[in-house]
Amino acid sequence: MITGKNTIGTLNSARGTDTFKTFNPVENRENPWVFHQATKDEIDQAVQLATEAFGQYKNFSGKRKAEFLRAIADEIEEIGEDLITTYMAESGLPEGRARGERGRTMVQLRAFADLLEEGSWVEATIDVGQADKEPMPKPDIRKMLFPIGPVAVFGASNFPLAFSTAGGDTASALAAGCPVIVKGHPLHAATGELVSSAILKAAEKTNMPNGVFSNLNSSGISVGQELVQHPEIKAVGFTGSIAGGTAIYKLASTREVPIPVFAEMGSVNPVVVLPSAFEQSAHWAKQYALSITNGTGQFCTNPGLILGVKGDDFTQFIGTLGEEIAQISPASMLHPNIYKAFEKGIEVVTASGKTSLVGAYKGEAAPNFGKAKVLTVDADVFIANPALHHEVFGPYSLVVQCDSDQELEAAINALEGQLTGTLLGNSKELSEKTSIVDALKEKVGRLILNGVPTGVEVCAAMHHGGPFPSTTNAKYTSVGVSAITRWTRPVAYQNWPLELLPEALQNENPLKIHRIVDGIHTFNTI
Amino acid sequence: MITGKNTIGTLNSARGTDTFKTFNPVENRENPWVFHQATKDEIDQAVQLATEAFGQYKNFSGKRKAEFLRAIADEIEEIGEDLITTYMAESGLPEGRARGERGRTMVQLRAFADLLEEGSWVEATIDVGQADKEPMPKPDIRKMLFPIGPVAVFGASNFPLAFSTAGGDTASALAAGCPVIVKGHPLHAATGELVSSAILKAAEKTNMPNGVFSNLNSSGISVGQELVQHPEIKAVGFTGSIAGGTAIYKLASTREVPIPVFAEMGSVNPVVVLPSAFEQSAHWAKQYALSITNGTGQFCTNPGLILGVKGDDFTQFIGTLGEEIAQISPASMLHPNIYKAFEKGIEVVTASGKTSLVGAYKGEAAPNFGKAKVLTVDADVFIANPALHHEVFGPYSLVVQCDSDQELEAAINALEGQLTGTLLGNSKELSEKTSIVDALKEKVGRLILNGVPTGVEVCAAMHHGGPFPSTTNAKYTSVGVSAITRWTRPVAYQNWPLELLPEALQNENPLKIHRIVDGIHTFNTI
């Protein structure tokens, strides 16, 4: 049963009078549950509990934290069909997506558990001391990563499970040893409450300290602002819009003690079509029509920009893409406001009078259902109009037609930072058109060949983080196990008693982890 | 011969009319050379050249970049005695320090060359694709670190060689593959010019692209501000004051496209004296008198704060420390302004009427020579007066006397972030006083047992970077080879043709480096 309360440690709390409801965009009506926005007191209490919990939780072994993460995954599964129906009622996303995203959420939690059990993620680096070294003794120095403290996580509108309450940011922060306070996304507060209760059950079953997790309801920006400015919050994870992420980043950077913000924001994910791709013109047109409309276009890696050099082949590809797009049935967007922003975004682009239509779904659609549209523009116009470079969140893409490879390269150079960049082509083209490939590489966090950018594999080699404004910190990924290092910092021990060092740094290497010892990568003892 | 010109790529340039001189603090007079501050045009030109150079330099092999770094070290050695005398004339630091710092500068350059030749620093991570995986093929994903682009380095007043022109920031950025533009420190512009010419010779001998290095003269803040705000500058390295570093951090964070700033700033490097240390009371008193006055107290790891619990032993230690301090002959500070700031800092602390004298050098001193002083204060007064927590740059330390372990812990908790924290004591005390050790660990980047914080070993395990305000980014070190990752970001390749991947990511592992392949740490081929 949904209570509408905040989860503050083990407490269900509803001290505030500001309430809100979530919305079912498919049925175009409010959901029944009433949520109480967290008050300043409740925020303070959650942070206070998290700070106290950190004192214990940070010292828990990888094995214990892994048990907690696995228990969370199990408890999420345990919720059963309630989670699927609630997810659908609050997001308008279809059942297959709900099940897939739930699966991915559990995969992520278990991947971090695996990482903790293996243990090498702490980057143990050891320089063994030499007391008899001339002219001076060399000190013994050993460093590894430690958790930084309570983390605030902002849930994402478009991933009610995999990037929200128990999503990638929460899983990676808990894995690192940091308590988490989630500022739940207002669009899916009930989904968040169900997942929060699963986390709480898992915390109880595995004897985690009270305050290791809290979930705060919020319909405006004040709860998030309070959290980001709270002196005891040590880092922020965010998935959402450029405006939202940038505002949080600036707030965090101008605190008395600035804290890091790992915000994954907007991206148009440029796709460069090279001539050989036209050998499979119909195939790619169909694949891209599907990718542009996947999840009703509400993915951070949605291909919002397709670039190529003018010619009969490209014209034909564009034509087929238009035909394919016209056949994609509309689907619900996450919320009427997101639907309206999508319509408005398209309107702004078309009202510029600088684009022409490639293809669009022409039929009727239910309220809040996004109708796919693809437009096209000449590269010179595109380059001169930065307003055309921005993401339109929804089933939309813009085809940029270039006069030459030089203009194609100039169009890429004009772009902002991106999560991904895709090339359709063959090896010969890649090795000949190095300046185009290189220009694209400088703009992105992931380079894809002959595929679509939607679909982000959860694995160690994944990098889901590109130059600003796609993220606020291009060094870090929010997908895959490398995401754990965001919530850590190294501490070096100098001439510490060997028996009092953390296990990861002891001579015997009791955790049997990978370390760098005197510059050598090794699993050996010292 | 010192020309006073800026080094802009291969060009010596002096287009500006704003000039300045450096100062010999030992002889208390200006040095003869006249330096031309860089103009806006010269800054733009340096950045433009660096951007062009990046296009080539970023693709150079580790071996080629290592040759360049080794050649820089050789050319610095080649300058010979001129560098030593110029260093001394501009810093007032003694000959032994000049030679030692030159040696360290070369050690650093060669350590990064070694790192590049070994090659594993790129953190290659590979998840091999599985085309036949059900229900979906698993893409092949391979990521590694790449350089981010032109870097601005701000030279440090207190390290004319090891943290300036060819110092740790420059060496690590060049190693990463990033061109460097140094904003020279105005106190040692001639030293900077000599080192710049050595870098230029090395660049020429090893066929580096024009613009891989530039050195800009500057006596005020405008050159630095222009550099930090230049759209083509991708990151900043800084060593200096909290005020300076924070200003640059805020400027960089509020750019249209924010960039990372790795600023190493102030620190008082707290030292906690536990009872067993009094068994060697005289030894530690002498060691600390030397550490406090090492380099006339002008080190970022100078022990500015000594904490202990009241008692006869502590009183005796303090008395001996006072006697030792009184015997330390004054030595030149870096500049009259730094000397004045030191005097002013001491005056502010004493004028508060809250401290009493432990010991001070009582004799006469030449102009600009810093006279060592140690004061003491009760912990309750210390905790209530944050003004006493700040660094006084020079040969000074404050002894904080606590009533109990609880008050000692409270005093530590009241501190800002620090580069280092030191404990004097034995294993038994460390294992009993866990909350004190833990409180200190949360505040620092390096925990030292039974030593002094001055002296920072250049090695892989060193972490020279603590919580704000000791640095702007506690995740990174500015000393040791790990410093290279500051100037990089990961890029992942998805389904890329194996033969077109960077060597570090190819199946054959031609560089024979450490990689993580399908989650396994290995040097093997695939």
Interface residues (C-beta under 8 A of the other chain):
Chain A: G55 D114 E118 S120 T125 I126 D127 M136 K138 P139 I141 R142 K143 F146 I148 G149 Y249 K250 S253 T254 V257 P258 P260 E416 G417 S427 L430 S431 D438 K441 E442 V444 G445 R446 L447 I448 L449 N450 G451 G455 E457 C459 A460 A461 M462 H463 G465 P467 F468 P469 T472 N473 A474 K475 T477 S482 T485 T488 R489 P490 V491 A492 Y493 Q494 N495 W496 P497 E499 L500 H514 I516 D518 G519 H521 F523
Chain B: G55 D114 E118 S120 T125 I126 D127 M136 K138 P139 I141 R142 K143 F146 I148 G149 Y249 K250 S253 T254 V257 P258 P260 E416 G417 S427 L430 S431 D438 K441 E442 V444 G445 R446 L447 I448 L449 N450 G451 G455 E457 C459 A460 A461 M462 H463 G465 P467 F468 P469 T472 N473 A474 K475 T477 S482 T485 T488 R489 P490 V491 A492 Y493 Q494 N495 W496 P497 E499 L500 H514 I516 D518 G519 H521 F523
